[in-house]
Amino acid sequence: MKNYVEYLVDEIDDSDLPKMMVYDSFKGHLEESVKEKFRENGFDLAVIPGGLTSICQPLDVAINKPFKDNL
């Protein structure tokens, strides 16, 4: 995840733009070192609570799940 933060920072040209990362409550996303890395690079963070995937992540329900089921 920390490498991903660095990738995002490299890809975003304008550091003055507001940035927000919305992610699920996967344990690896919630490590303090990951959250700190986002904050250091100017990202606001929002975590989708467990059990709300069907409401907050419709692509996971409509596209990703059927795809994974067919694998």
PDB file of N, H, CA, C and O in Angstrom:
ATOM      1  N   MET A   1       0.824  -1.195   0.000  1.00  0.00           N
ATOM      2  CA  MET A   1       0.000   0.000   0.000  1.00  0.00           C
ATOM      3  C   MET A   1       0.865   1.254   0.000  1.00  0.00           C
ATOM      4  O   MET A   1       0.537   2.232  -0.673  1.00  0.00           O
ATOM      5  N   LYS A   2       1.949   1.238   0.736  1.00  0.00           N
ATOM      6  H   LYS A   2       2.216   0.444   1.283  1.00  0.00           H
ATOM      7  CA  LYS A   2       2.794   2.438   0.777  1.00  0.00           C
ATOM      8  C   LYS A   2       3.420   2.707  -0.592  1.00  0.00           C
ATOM      9  O   LYS A   2       3.595   3.863  -0.976  1.00  0.00           O
ATOM     10  N   ASN A   3       3.753   1.657  -1.321  1.00  0.00           N
ATOM     11  H   ASN A   3       3.610   0.717  -1.009  1.00  0.00           H
ATOM     12  CA  ASN A   3       4.261   1.839  -2.688  1.00  0.00           C
ATOM     13  C   ASN A   3       3.171   2.414  -3.583  1.00  0.00           C
ATOM     14  O   ASN A   3       3.452   3.217  -4.473  1.00  0.00           O
ATOM     15  N   TYR A   4       1.928   2.002  -3.347  1.00  0.00           N
ATOM     16  H   TYR A   4       1.700   1.349  -2.625  1.00  0.00           H
ATOM     17  CA  TYR A   4       0.810   2.521  -4.130  1.00  0.00           C
ATOM     18  C   TYR A   4       0.632   4.014  -3.889  1.00  0.00           C
ATOM     19  O   TYR A   4       0.335   4.760  -4.822  1.00  0.00           O
ATOM     20  N   VAL A   5       0.809   4.455  -2.657  1.00  0.00           N
ATOM     21  H   VAL A   5       1.051   3.849  -1.899  1.00  0.00           H
ATOM     22  CA  VAL A   5       0.723   5.886  -2.345  1.00  0.00           C
ATOM     23  C   VAL A   5       1.768   6.647  -3.161  1.00  0.00           C
ATOM     24  O   VAL A   5       1.467   7.682  -3.755  1.00  0.00           O
ATOM     25  N   GLU A   6       2.984   6.135  -3.185  1.00  0.00           N
ATOM     26  H   GLU A   6       3.229   5.294  -2.702  1.00  0.00           H
ATOM     27  CA  GLU A   6       4.044   6.787  -3.956  1.00  0.00           C
ATOM     28  C   GLU A   6       3.706   6.833  -5.442  1.00  0.00           C
ATOM     29  O   GLU A   6       3.963   7.832  -6.113  1.00  0.00           O
ATOM     30  N   TYR A   7       3.125   5.740  -5.952  1.00  0.00           N
ATOM     31  H   TYR A   7       2.916   4.929  -5.407  1.00  0.00           H
ATOM     32  CA  TYR A   7       2.691   5.706  -7.353  1.00  0.00           C
ATOM     33  C   TYR A   7       1.653   6.802  -7.615  1.00  0.00           C
ATOM     34  O   TYR A   7       1.748   7.524  -8.607  1.00  0.00           O
ATOM     35  N   LEU A   8       0.665   6.926  -6.726  1.00  0.00           N
ATOM     36  H   LEU A   8       0.588   6.339  -5.919  1.00  0.00           H
ATOM     37  CA  LEU A   8      -0.372   7.939  -6.902  1.00  0.00           C
ATOM     38  C   LEU A   8       0.208   9.343  -6.894  1.00  0.00           C
ATOM     39  O   LEU A   8      -0.167  10.182  -7.713  1.00  0.00           O
ATOM     40  N   VAL A   9       1.116   9.594  -5.975  1.00  0.00           N
ATOM     41  H   VAL A   9       1.421   8.912  -5.310  1.00  0.00           H
ATOM     42  CA  VAL A   9       1.735  10.916  -5.883  1.00  0.00           C
ATOM     43  C   VAL A   9       2.483  11.239  -7.172  1.00  0.00           C
ATOM     44  O   VAL A   9       2.430  12.372  -7.651  1.00  0.00           O
ATOM     45  N   ASP A  10       3.172  10.264  -7.732  1.00  0.00           N
ATOM     46  H   ASP A  10       3.215   9.343  -7.343  1.00  0.00           H
ATOM     47  CA  ASP A  10       3.884  10.476  -8.992  1.00  0.00           C
ATOM     48  C   ASP A  10       2.932  10.755 -10.150  1.00  0.00           C
ATOM     49  O   ASP A  10       3.265  11.516 -11.058  1.00  0.00           O
ATOM     50  N   GLU A  11       1.751  10.145 -10.121  1.00  0.00           N
ATOM     51  H   GLU A  11       1.480   9.526  -9.384  1.00  0.00           H
ATOM     52  CA  GLU A  11       0.792  10.279 -11.216  1.00  0.00           C
ATOM     53  C   GLU A  11      -0.035  11.568 -11.143  1.00  0.00           C
ATOM     54  O   GLU A  11      -0.548  12.029 -12.162  1.00  0.00           O
ATOM     55  N   ILE A  12      -0.164  12.136  -9.976  1.00  0.00           N
ATOM     56  H   ILE A  12       0.253  11.761  -9.148  1.00  0.00           H
ATOM     57  CA  ILE A  12      -0.965  13.353  -9.812  1.00  0.00           C
ATOM     58  C   ILE A  12      -0.063  14.551 -10.055  1.00  0.00           C
ATOM     59  O   ILE A  12       0.901  14.779  -9.323  1.00  0.00           O
ATOM     60  N   ASP A  13      -0.386  15.311 -11.088  1.00  0.00           N
ATOM     61  H   ASP A  13      -1.169  15.126 -11.682  1.00  0.00           H
ATOM     62  CA  ASP A  13       0.457  16.436 -11.478  1.00  0.00           C
ATOM     63  C   ASP A  13       0.341  17.629 -10.539  1.00  0.00           C
ATOM     64  O   ASP A  13       1.347  18.260 -10.211  1.00  0.00           O
ATOM     65  N   ASP A  14      -0.856  17.940 -10.110  1.00  0.00           N
ATOM     66  H   ASP A  14      -1.673  17.428 -10.376  1.00  0.00           H
ATOM     67  CA  ASP A  14      -1.084  19.159  -9.330  1.00  0.00           C
ATOM     68  C   ASP A  14      -1.242  18.812  -7.850  1.00  0.00           C
ATOM     69  O   ASP A  14      -2.283  18.308  -7.430  1.00  0.00           O
ATOM     70  N   SER A  15      -0.207  19.083  -7.071  1.00  0.00           N
ATOM     71  H   SER A  15       0.640  19.493  -7.412  1.00  0.00           H
ATOM     72  CA  SER A  15      -0.250  18.736  -5.646  1.00  0.00           C
ATOM     73  C   SER A  15      -1.173  19.651  -4.853  1.00  0.00           C
ATOM     74  O   SER A  15      -1.472  19.370  -3.693  1.00  0.00           O
ATOM     75  N   ASP A  16      -1.637  20.758  -5.473  1.00  0.00           N
ATOM     76  H   ASP A  16      -1.394  20.987  -6.416  1.00  0.00           H
ATOM     77  CA  ASP A  16      -2.552  21.668  -4.780  1.00  0.00           C
ATOM     78  C   ASP A  16      -3.998  21.183  -4.805  1.00  0.00           C
ATOM     79  O   ASP A  16      -4.833  21.685  -4.053  1.00  0.00           O
ATOM     80  N   LEU A  17      -4.294  20.222  -5.656  1.00  0.00           N
ATOM     81  H   LEU A  17      -3.615  19.815  -6.267  1.00  0.00           H
ATOM     82  CA  LEU A  17      -5.651  19.699  -5.733  1.00  0.00           C
ATOM     83  C   LEU A  17      -5.979  18.884  -4.487  1.00  0.00           C
ATOM     84  O   LEU A  17      -5.112  18.181  -3.969  1.00  0.00           O
ATOM     85  N   PRO A  18      -7.211  18.965  -3.998  1.00  0.00           N
ATOM     86  CA  PRO A  18      -7.588  18.099  -2.868  1.00  0.00           C
ATOM     87  C   PRO A  18      -7.622  16.645  -3.323  1.00  0.00           C
ATOM     88  O   PRO A  18      -8.001  16.341  -4.454  1.00  0.00           O
ATOM     89  N   LYS A  19      -7.219  15.754  -2.423  1.00  0.00           N
ATOM     90  H   LYS A  19      -6.911  16.001  -1.504  1.00  0.00           H
ATOM     91  CA  LYS A  19      -7.170  14.335  -2.756  1.00  0.00           C
ATOM     92  C   LYS A  19      -7.845  13.536  -1.648  1.00  0.00           C
ATOM     93  O   LYS A  19      -7.675  13.829  -0.465  1.00  0.00           O
ATOM     94  N   MET A  20      -8.611  12.526  -2.043  1.00  0.00           N
ATOM     95  H   MET A  20      -8.750  12.289  -3.005  1.00  0.00           H
ATOM     96  CA  MET A  20      -9.257  11.652  -1.069  1.00  0.00           C
ATOM     97  C   MET A  20      -9.109  10.211  -1.518  1.00  0.00           C
ATOM     98  O   MET A  20      -9.268   9.897  -2.698  1.00  0.00           O
ATOM     99  N   MET A  21      -8.805   9.339  -0.574  1.00  0.00           N
ATOM    100  H   MET A  21      -8.676   9.593   0.385  1.00  0.00           H
ATOM    101  CA  MET A  21      -8.724   7.906  -0.836  1.00  0.00           C
ATOM    102  C   MET A  21      -9.855   7.247  -0.059  1.00  0.00           C
ATOM    103  O   MET A  21      -9.961   7.394   1.159  1.00  0.00           O
ATOM    104  N   VAL A  22     -10.694   6.519  -0.782  1.00  0.00           N
ATOM    105  H   VAL A  22     -10.608   6.399  -1.771  1.00  0.00           H
ATOM    106  CA  VAL A  22     -11.782   5.767  -0.159  1.00  0.00           C
ATOM    107  C   VAL A  22     -11.438   4.293  -0.326  1.00  0.00           C
ATOM    108  O   VAL A  22     -11.250   3.820  -1.447  1.00  0.00           O
ATOM    109  N   TYR A  23     -11.356   3.567   0.786  1.00  0.00           N
ATOM    110  H   TYR A  23     -11.509   3.952   1.697  1.00  0.00           H
ATOM    111  CA  TYR A  23     -11.010   2.161   0.712  1.00  0.00           C
ATOM    112  C   TYR A  23     -11.763   1.353   1.746  1.00  0.00           C
ATOM    113  O   TYR A  23     -12.350   1.902   2.678  1.00  0.00           O
ATOM    114  N   ASP A  24     -11.738   0.037   1.568  1.00  0.00           N
ATOM    115  H   ASP A  24     -11.261  -0.409   0.811  1.00  0.00           H
ATOM    116  CA  ASP A  24     -12.497  -0.830   2.473  1.00  0.00           C
ATOM    117  C   ASP A  24     -11.694  -1.104   3.740  1.00  0.00           C
ATOM    118  O   ASP A  24     -10.563  -0.639   3.884  1.00  0.00           O
ATOM    119  N   SER A  25     -12.278  -1.847   4.637  1.00  0.00           N
ATOM    120  H   SER A  25     -13.197  -2.225   4.520  1.00  0.00           H
ATOM    121  CA  SER A  25     -11.669  -2.046   5.954  1.00  0.00           C
ATOM    122  C   SER A  25     -10.732  -3.258   6.000  1.00  0.00           C
ATOM    123  O   SER A  25     -10.546  -3.859   7.058  1.00  0.00           O
ATOM    124  N   PHE A  26     -10.150  -3.614   4.862  1.00  0.00           N
ATOM    125  H   PHE A  26     -10.302  -3.126   4.003  1.00  0.00           H
ATOM    126  CA  PHE A  26      -9.132  -4.663   4.823  1.00  0.00           C
ATOM    127  C   PHE A  26      -8.012  -4.298   5.799  1.00  0.00           C
ATOM    128  O   PHE A  26      -7.562  -3.153   5.834  1.00  0.00           O
ATOM    129  N   LYS A  27      -7.574  -5.261   6.577  1.00  0.00           N
ATOM    130  H   LYS A  27      -7.939  -6.191   6.549  1.00  0.00           H
ATOM    131  CA  LYS A  27      -6.602  -5.023   7.651  1.00  0.00           C
ATOM    132  C   LYS A  27      -5.334  -4.302   7.162  1.00  0.00           C
ATOM    133  O   LYS A  27      -4.825  -3.415   7.847  1.00  0.00           O
ATOM    134  N   GLY A  28      -4.834  -4.675   5.995  1.00  0.00           N
ATOM    135  H   GLY A  28      -5.248  -5.395   5.438  1.00  0.00           H
ATOM    136  CA  GLY A  28      -3.631  -4.049   5.455  1.00  0.00           C
ATOM    137  C   GLY A  28      -3.795  -2.578   5.142  1.00  0.00           C
ATOM    138  O   GLY A  28      -2.823  -1.823   5.171  1.00  0.00           O
ATOM    139  N   HIS A  29      -5.026  -2.161   4.842  1.00  0.00           N
ATOM    140  H   HIS A  29      -5.816  -2.775   4.818  1.00  0.00           H
ATOM    141  CA  HIS A  29      -5.284  -0.754   4.557  1.00  0.00           C
ATOM    142  C   HIS A  29      -5.311   0.082   5.825  1.00  0.00           C
ATOM    143  O   HIS A  29      -5.080   1.290   5.780  1.00  0.00           O
ATOM    144  N   LEU A  30      -5.590  -0.552   6.949  1.00  0.00           N
ATOM    145  H   LEU A  30      -5.778  -1.533   6.986  1.00  0.00           H
ATOM    146  CA  LEU A  30      -5.811   0.185   8.193  1.00  0.00           C
ATOM    147  C   LEU A  30      -4.565   0.334   9.054  1.00  0.00           C
ATOM    148  O   LEU A  30      -4.631   0.929  10.130  1.00  0.00           O
ATOM    149  N   GLU A  31      -3.429  -0.195   8.600  1.00  0.00           N
ATOM    150  H   GLU A  31      -3.375  -0.677   7.726  1.00  0.00           H
ATOM    151  CA  GLU A  31      -2.200  -0.055   9.371  1.00  0.00           C
ATOM    152  C   GLU A  31      -1.847   1.424   9.513  1.00  0.00           C
ATOM    153  O   GLU A  31      -1.985   2.203   8.570  1.00  0.00           O
ATOM    154  N   GLU A  32      -1.396   1.789  10.686  1.00  0.00           N
ATOM    155  H   GLU A  32      -1.284   1.157  11.452  1.00  0.00           H
ATOM    156  CA  GLU A  32      -1.083   3.198  10.951  1.00  0.00           C
ATOM    157  C   GLU A  32      -0.033   3.736   9.985  1.00  0.00           C
ATOM    158  O   GLU A  32      -0.113   4.893   9.573  1.00  0.00           O
ATOM    159  N   SER A  33       0.952   2.915   9.618  1.00  0.00           N
ATOM    160  H   SER A  33       1.018   1.975   9.954  1.00  0.00           H
ATOM    161  CA  SER A  33       1.996   3.385   8.699  1.00  0.00           C
ATOM    162  C   SER A  33       1.420   3.726   7.320  1.00  0.00           C
ATOM    163  O   SER A  33       1.897   4.649   6.660  1.00  0.00           O
ATOM    164  N   VAL A  34       0.405   2.988   6.888  1.00  0.00           N
ATOM    165  H   VAL A  34       0.018   2.238   7.424  1.00  0.00           H
ATOM    166  CA  VAL A  34      -0.244   3.265   5.602  1.00  0.00           C
ATOM    167  C   VAL A  34      -1.035   4.557   5.694  1.00  0.00           C
ATOM    168  O   VAL A  34      -0.944   5.410   4.811  1.00  0.00           O
ATOM    169  N   LYS A  35      -1.812   4.703   6.761  1.00  0.00           N
ATOM    170  H   LYS A  35      -1.886   4.010   7.478  1.00  0.00           H
ATOM    171  CA  LYS A  35      -2.599   5.924   6.927  1.00  0.00           C
ATOM    172  C   LYS A  35      -1.692   7.148   7.024  1.00  0.00           C
ATOM    173  O   LYS A  35      -2.009   8.199   6.467  1.00  0.00           O
ATOM    174  N   GLU A  36      -0.582   7.024   7.718  1.00  0.00           N
ATOM    175  H   GLU A  36      -0.324   6.171   8.171  1.00  0.00           H
ATOM    176  CA  GLU A  36       0.356   8.130   7.857  1.00  0.00           C
ATOM    177  C   GLU A  36       0.966   8.505   6.510  1.00  0.00           C
ATOM    178  O   GLU A  36       1.157   9.686   6.219  1.00  0.00           O
ATOM    179  N   LYS A  37       1.271   7.503   5.688  1.00  0.00           N
ATOM    180  H   LYS A  37       1.116   6.544   5.924  1.00  0.00           H
ATOM    181  CA  LYS A  37       1.837   7.759   4.355  1.00  0.00           C
ATOM    182  C   LYS A  37       0.852   8.562   3.497  1.00  0.00           C
ATOM    183  O   LYS A  37       1.252   9.487   2.789  1.00  0.00           O
ATOM    184  N   PHE A  38      -0.435   8.205   3.563  1.00  0.00           N
ATOM    185  H   PHE A  38      -0.759   7.454   4.138  1.00  0.00           H
ATOM    186  CA  PHE A  38      -1.444   8.976   2.837  1.00  0.00           C
ATOM    187  C   PHE A  38      -1.489  10.411   3.353  1.00  0.00           C
ATOM    188  O   PHE A  38      -1.490  11.356   2.565  1.00  0.00           O
ATOM    189  N   ARG A  39      -1.526  10.574   4.664  1.00  0.00           N
ATOM    190  H   ARG A  39      -1.525   9.806   5.305  1.00  0.00           H
ATOM    191  CA  ARG A  39      -1.607  11.916   5.256  1.00  0.00           C
ATOM    192  C   ARG A  39      -0.393  12.768   4.883  1.00  0.00           C
ATOM    193  O   ARG A  39      -0.538  13.948   4.565  1.00  0.00           O
ATOM    194  N   GLU A  40       0.796  12.177   4.921  1.00  0.00           N
ATOM    195  H   GLU A  40       0.914  11.218   5.180  1.00  0.00           H
ATOM    196  CA  GLU A  40       2.021  12.901   4.564  1.00  0.00           C
ATOM    197  C   GLU A  40       1.962  13.455   3.153  1.00  0.00           C
ATOM    198  O   GLU A  40       2.575  14.479   2.850  1.00  0.00           O
ATOM    199  N   ASN A  41       1.220  12.774   2.293  1.00  0.00           N
ATOM    200  H   ASN A  41       0.722  11.942   2.539  1.00  0.00           H
ATOM    201  CA  ASN A  41       1.118  13.182   0.893  1.00  0.00           C
ATOM    202  C   ASN A  41      -0.167  13.931   0.577  1.00  0.00           C
ATOM    203  O   ASN A  41      -0.532  14.074  -0.590  1.00  0.00           O
ATOM    204  N   GLY A  42      -0.858  14.412   1.612  1.00  0.00           N
ATOM    205  H   GLY A  42      -0.561  14.296   2.560  1.00  0.00           H
ATOM    206  CA  GLY A  42      -2.004  15.289   1.418  1.00  0.00           C
ATOM    207  C   GLY A  42      -3.314  14.613   1.080  1.00  0.00           C
ATOM    208  O   GLY A  42      -4.212  15.265   0.548  1.00  0.00           O
ATOM    209  N   PHE A  43      -3.458  13.335   1.367  1.00  0.00           N
ATOM    210  H   PHE A  43      -2.728  12.805   1.799  1.00  0.00           H
ATOM    211  CA  PHE A  43      -4.708  12.628   1.096  1.00  0.00           C
ATOM    212  C   PHE A  43      -5.607  12.653   2.330  1.00  0.00           C
ATOM    213  O   PHE A  43      -5.152  12.409   3.448  1.00  0.00           O
ATOM    214  N   ASP A  44      -6.876  12.947   2.117  1.00  0.00           N
ATOM    215  H   ASP A  44      -7.246  13.145   1.209  1.00  0.00           H
ATOM    216  CA  ASP A  44      -7.887  12.699   3.151  1.00  0.00           C
ATOM    217  C   ASP A  44      -8.306  11.246   3.006  1.00  0.00           C
ATOM    218  O   ASP A  44      -8.340  10.719   1.895  1.00  0.00           O
ATOM    219  N   LEU A  45      -8.627  10.596   4.114  1.00  0.00           N
ATOM    220  H   LEU A  45      -8.600  11.024   5.018  1.00  0.00           H
ATOM    221  CA  LEU A  45      -8.967   9.177   4.095  1.00  0.00           C
ATOM    222  C   LEU A  45     -10.411   8.937   4.504  1.00  0.00           C
ATOM    223  O   LEU A  45     -10.940   9.607   5.390  1.00  0.00           O
ATOM    224  N   ALA A  46     -11.035   7.973   3.847  1.00  0.00           N
ATOM    225  H   ALA A  46     -10.605   7.429   3.127  1.00  0.00           H
ATOM    226  CA  ALA A  46     -12.382   7.536   4.211  1.00  0.00           C
ATOM    227  C   ALA A  46     -12.405   6.016   4.097  1.00  0.00           C
ATOM    228  O   ALA A  46     -12.012   5.458   3.073  1.00  0.00           O
ATOM    229  N   VAL A  47     -12.862   5.360   5.139  1.00  0.00           N
ATOM    230  H   VAL A  47     -13.181   5.814   5.971  1.00  0.00           H
ATOM    231  CA  VAL A  47     -12.915   3.896   5.166  1.00  0.00           C
ATOM    232  C   VAL A  47     -14.369   3.453   5.106  1.00  0.00           C
ATOM    233  O   VAL A  47     -15.203   3.931   5.875  1.00  0.00           O
ATOM    234  N   ILE A  48     -14.669   2.540   4.190  1.00  0.00           N
ATOM    235  H   ILE A  48     -13.992   2.152   3.565  1.00  0.00           H
ATOM    236  CA  ILE A  48     -16.011   1.962   4.094  1.00  0.00           C
ATOM    237  C   ILE A  48     -16.127   0.892   5.168  1.00  0.00           C
ATOM    238  O   ILE A  48     -15.365  -0.075   5.159  1.00  0.00           O
ATOM    239  N   PRO A  49     -17.065   1.049   6.089  1.00  0.00           N
ATOM    240  CA  PRO A  49     -17.212   0.050   7.152  1.00  0.00           C
ATOM    241  C   PRO A  49     -17.617  -1.317   6.597  1.00  0.00           C
ATOM    242  O   PRO A  49     -18.277  -1.418   5.563  1.00  0.00           O
ATOM    243  N   GLY A  50     -17.203  -2.358   7.311  1.00  0.00           N
ATOM    244  H   GLY A  50     -16.667  -2.275   8.151  1.00  0.00           H
ATOM    245  CA  GLY A  50     -17.570  -3.711   6.921  1.00  0.00           C
ATOM    246  C   GLY A  50     -19.081  -3.880   6.833  1.00  0.00           C
ATOM    247  O   GLY A  50     -19.825  -3.280   7.608  1.00  0.00           O
ATOM    248  N   GLY A  51     -19.528  -4.697   5.891  1.00  0.00           N
ATOM    249  H   GLY A  51     -18.923  -5.185   5.262  1.00  0.00           H
ATOM    250  CA  GLY A  51     -20.948  -4.962   5.716  1.00  0.00           C
ATOM    251  C   GLY A  51     -21.664  -3.977   4.809  1.00  0.00           C
ATOM    252  O   GLY A  51     -22.853  -4.142   4.534  1.00  0.00           O
ATOM    253  N   LEU A  52     -20.960  -2.955   4.340  1.00  0.00           N
ATOM    254  H   LEU A  52     -19.995  -2.821   4.563  1.00  0.00           H
ATOM    255  CA  LEU A  52     -21.595  -1.955   3.483  1.00  0.00           C
ATOM    256  C   LEU A  52     -21.127  -2.019   2.031  1.00  0.00           C
ATOM    257  O   LEU A  52     -21.369  -1.094   1.256  1.00  0.00           O
ATOM    258  N   THR A  53     -20.461  -3.104   1.667  1.00  0.00           N
ATOM    259  H   THR A  53     -20.264  -3.855   2.297  1.00  0.00           H
ATOM    260  CA  THR A  53     -19.955  -3.230   0.304  1.00  0.00           C
ATOM    261  C   THR A  53     -21.066  -3.082  -0.723  1.00  0.00           C
ATOM    262  O   THR A  53     -20.890  -2.388  -1.724  1.00  0.00           O
ATOM    263  N   SER A  54     -22.195  -3.716  -0.495  1.00  0.00           N
ATOM    264  H   SER A  54     -22.338  -4.280   0.318  1.00  0.00           H
ATOM    265  CA  SER A  54     -23.279  -3.673  -1.492  1.00  0.00           C
ATOM    266  C   SER A  54     -23.829  -2.269  -1.689  1.00  0.00           C
ATOM    267  O   SER A  54     -24.395  -1.967  -2.739  1.00  0.00           O
ATOM    268  N   ILE A  55     -23.670  -1.418  -0.700  1.00  0.00           N
ATOM    269  H   ILE A  55     -23.210  -1.664   0.153  1.00  0.00           H
ATOM    270  CA  ILE A  55     -24.176  -0.044  -0.797  1.00  0.00           C
ATOM    271  C   ILE A  55     -23.098   0.901  -1.335  1.00  0.00           C
ATOM    272  O   ILE A  55     -23.366   1.726  -2.208  1.00  0.00           O
ATOM    273  N   CYS A  56     -21.889   0.773  -0.812  1.00  0.00           N
ATOM    274  H   CYS A  56     -21.671   0.102  -0.103  1.00  0.00           H
ATOM    275  CA  CYS A  56     -20.828   1.723  -1.129  1.00  0.00           C
ATOM    276  C   CYS A  56     -19.911   1.304  -2.270  1.00  0.00           C
ATOM    277  O   CYS A  56     -19.188   2.133  -2.822  1.00  0.00           O
ATOM    278  N   GLN A  57     -19.935   0.027  -2.627  1.00  0.00           N
ATOM    279  H   GLN A  57     -20.522  -0.647  -2.179  1.00  0.00           H
ATOM    280  CA  GLN A  57     -19.074  -0.464  -3.698  1.00  0.00           C
ATOM    281  C   GLN A  57     -19.892  -1.305  -4.685  1.00  0.00           C
ATOM    282  O   GLN A  57     -19.706  -2.518  -4.773  1.00  0.00           O
ATOM    283  N   PRO A  58     -20.783  -0.666  -5.413  1.00  0.00           N
ATOM    284  CA  PRO A  58     -21.666  -1.429  -6.306  1.00  0.00           C
ATOM    285  C   PRO A  58     -20.918  -2.207  -7.389  1.00  0.00           C
ATOM    286  O   PRO A  58     -21.401  -3.254  -7.821  1.00  0.00           O
ATOM    287  N   LEU A  59     -19.763  -1.734  -7.838  1.00  0.00           N
ATOM    288  H   LEU A  59     -19.370  -0.884  -7.487  1.00  0.00           H
ATOM    289  CA  LEU A  59     -19.018  -2.485  -8.854  1.00  0.00           C
ATOM    290  C   LEU A  59     -18.524  -3.811  -8.310  1.00  0.00           C
ATOM    291  O   LEU A  59     -18.436  -4.787  -9.054  1.00  0.00           O
ATOM    292  N   ASP A  60     -18.196  -3.864  -7.017  1.00  0.00           N
ATOM    293  H   ASP A  60     -18.268  -3.070  -6.412  1.00  0.00           H
ATOM    294  CA  ASP A  60     -17.790  -5.138  -6.426  1.00  0.00           C
ATOM    295  C   ASP A  60     -18.922  -6.155  -6.486  1.00  0.00           C
ATOM    296  O   ASP A  60     -18.682  -7.346  -6.683  1.00  0.00           O
ATOM    297  N   VAL A  61     -20.145  -5.690  -6.319  1.00  0.00           N
ATOM    298  H   VAL A  61     -20.341  -4.723  -6.160  1.00  0.00           H
ATOM    299  CA  VAL A  61     -21.301  -6.582  -6.320  1.00  0.00           C
ATOM    300  C   VAL A  61     -21.726  -6.923  -7.743  1.00  0.00           C
ATOM    301  O   VAL A  61     -21.990  -8.086  -8.048  1.00  0.00           O
ATOM    302  N   ALA A  62     -21.793  -5.923  -8.612  1.00  0.00           N
ATOM    303  H   ALA A  62     -21.579  -4.978  -8.363  1.00  0.00           H
ATOM    304  CA  ALA A  62     -22.362  -6.110  -9.945  1.00  0.00           C
ATOM    305  C   ALA A  62     -21.380  -6.693 -10.960  1.00  0.00           C
ATOM    306  O   ALA A  62     -21.793  -7.388 -11.888  1.00  0.00           O
ATOM    307  N   ILE A  63     -20.090  -6.417 -10.793  1.00  0.00           N
ATOM    308  H   ILE A  63     -19.755  -5.852 -10.039  1.00  0.00           H
ATOM    309  CA  ILE A  63     -19.122  -6.845 -11.806  1.00  0.00           C
ATOM    310  C   ILE A  63     -18.079  -7.800 -11.230  1.00  0.00           C
ATOM    311  O   ILE A  63     -17.901  -8.905 -11.742  1.00  0.00           O
ATOM    312  N   ASN A  64     -17.398  -7.386 -10.182  1.00  0.00           N
ATOM    313  H   ASN A  64     -17.543  -6.488  -9.767  1.00  0.00           H
ATOM    314  CA  ASN A  64     -16.290  -8.191  -9.663  1.00  0.00           C
ATOM    315  C   ASN A  64     -16.734  -9.543  -9.116  1.00  0.00           C
ATOM    316  O   ASN A  64     -16.086 -10.552  -9.396  1.00  0.00           O
ATOM    317  N   LYS A  65     -17.813  -9.596  -8.348  1.00  0.00           N
ATOM    318  H   LYS A  65     -18.340  -8.777  -8.121  1.00  0.00           H
ATOM    319  CA  LYS A  65     -18.255 -10.867  -7.766  1.00  0.00           C
ATOM    320  C   LYS A  65     -18.660 -11.870  -8.841  1.00  0.00           C
ATOM    321  O   LYS A  65     -18.191 -13.008  -8.804  1.00  0.00           O
ATOM    322  N   PRO A  66     -19.518 -11.492  -9.805  1.00  0.00           N
ATOM    323  CA  PRO A  66     -19.849 -12.466 -10.860  1.00  0.00           C
ATOM    324  C   PRO A  66     -18.613 -12.923 -11.644  1.00  0.00           C
ATOM    325  O   PRO A  66     -18.510 -14.090 -12.021  1.00  0.00           O
ATOM    326  N   PHE A  67     -17.682 -12.003 -11.885  1.00  0.00           N
ATOM    327  H   PHE A  67     -17.766 -11.054 -11.578  1.00  0.00           H
ATOM    328  CA  PHE A  67     -16.448 -12.371 -12.589  1.00  0.00           C
ATOM    329  C   PHE A  67     -15.674 -13.412 -11.782  1.00  0.00           C
ATOM    330  O   PHE A  67     -15.260 -14.434 -12.330  1.00  0.00           O
ATOM    331  N   LYS A  68     -15.477 -13.164 -10.494  1.00  0.00           N
ATOM    332  H   LYS A  68     -15.814 -12.334 -10.050  1.00  0.00           H
ATOM    333  CA  LYS A  68     -14.747 -14.094  -9.641  1.00  0.00           C
ATOM    334  C   LYS A  68     -15.469 -15.435  -9.514  1.00  0.00           C
ATOM    335  O   LYS A  68     -14.831 -16.487  -9.479  1.00  0.00           O
ATOM    336  N   ASP A  69     -16.805 -15.393  -9.445  1.00  0.00           N
ATOM    337  H   ASP A  69     -17.323 -14.538  -9.473  1.00  0.00           H
ATOM    338  CA  ASP A  69     -17.569 -16.634  -9.372  1.00  0.00           C
ATOM    339  C   ASP A  69     -17.396 -17.500 -10.603  1.00  0.00           C
ATOM    340  O   ASP A  69     -17.416 -18.728 -10.517  1.00  0.00           O
ATOM    341  N   ASN A  70     -17.224 -16.855 -11.752  1.00  0.00           N
ATOM    342  H   ASN A  70     -17.207 -15.858 -11.821  1.00  0.00           H
ATOM    343  CA  ASN A  70     -17.060 -17.606 -13.009  1.00  0.00           C
ATOM    344  C   ASN A  70     -15.639 -18.117 -13.221  1.00  0.00           C
ATOM    345  O   ASN A  70     -15.401 -18.969 -14.076  1.00  0.00           O
ATOM    346  N   LEU A  71     -14.698 -17.595 -12.442  1.00  0.00           N
ATOM    347  H   LEU A  71     -14.891 -16.902 -11.747  1.00  0.00           H
ATOM    348  CA  LEU A  71     -13.335 -18.105 -12.544  1.00  0.00           C
ATOM    349  C   LEU A  71     -13.320 -19.483 -11.956  1.00  0.00           C
ATOM    350  O   LEU A  71     -12.272 -20.129 -11.925  1.00  0.00           O
TER     351      LEU A  71
END
